């Protein structure tokens, strides 16, 4: 809407100072001609705004002009008080700053919007952590944050899953991402995108060298590229399983992220059929936790792997007369 766009231009100029017309057009997804028309509308309404053409030109407010208009609608006010990624601010050391910022925003809100904003914060909570994720390793994000905001290269000592010793990397950080309660450092290494779990970083040190990011590439672009690599990796294993109805809700909570299509459920059979995919055969082993309440129908290599694991468990627990220490108890 034009009124929202005019207010957005006003607040951007108040925050940024001089802004090129083409940048405003890109941000607001309109043409440069529309931006100039909007500037004329603001000027006609008494806002001291002017445009300066040329190589170093742009659109700017008269020096010293400020407005106390927040520009927030009722829905925007409510959205600010729904706190996503519970725990993310604490991990970044920003809990106190967040509380202070929200108090300032509340004070600046138009009086009619305040009750709805307060109610949203009490009635809606977004918790991005997974069910039964287990205790999380302590993560020190301070140095990673410093590197991200200081635009400096970073020297990491990093332990990969399955490795006993850490490896050394020099990386160019784009930023930090919290995914399902796990923090990741998104960076380039030798010009290619890499993902590092923050809880596997054994040490991190800022170097004196400036960061070398690819021109025009932002954190969101690199994250999307890495996310696709993880979720759309070739060579995955497609499984068809059937799950007892009384365990299907639990199955969805634990393995719903691997589903490739909606489950087949006629509403009458005691079994629900589902199709899911894993990167390698071994990733299907947690399905054994469902015992006889879940059966892998295909492929054969997954059935064979689960049978092998189950047989090895039976070898541990199925021997008659064995004690907890592994010795044979005589009768």
Secondary structure, 3 states (H helix, E strand, C coil): CHHHHHHHHHHHHHHHCCECHHHHHHHHCCCHHHHHHHHHHHHHCCCCEEEECCCCCEEEECCCCCCCCCCCCHHHHHHHCCCCCCCHHHHCCCHHHHHHHHHHHHHHCCHHHHHHHHHHHHHCCCCCCCCCCCCCCCCCCHHHHHHHHHCEEEEEEECCCCCCCCEEEEEEEEEEEEECCEEEEEEEECCEEEEEEHHHEEEEEEEEEECCCCCCCCHHHHHHHHHHHHHCCCCCEEEEEEEEHHHHHHHHHHHHHHECCCCECCCCCCEEEEEEEECCHHHHHHHHHHHHHEEEEECHHHHHHHHHHHHHHHHHHCCCCECCCCCECCC
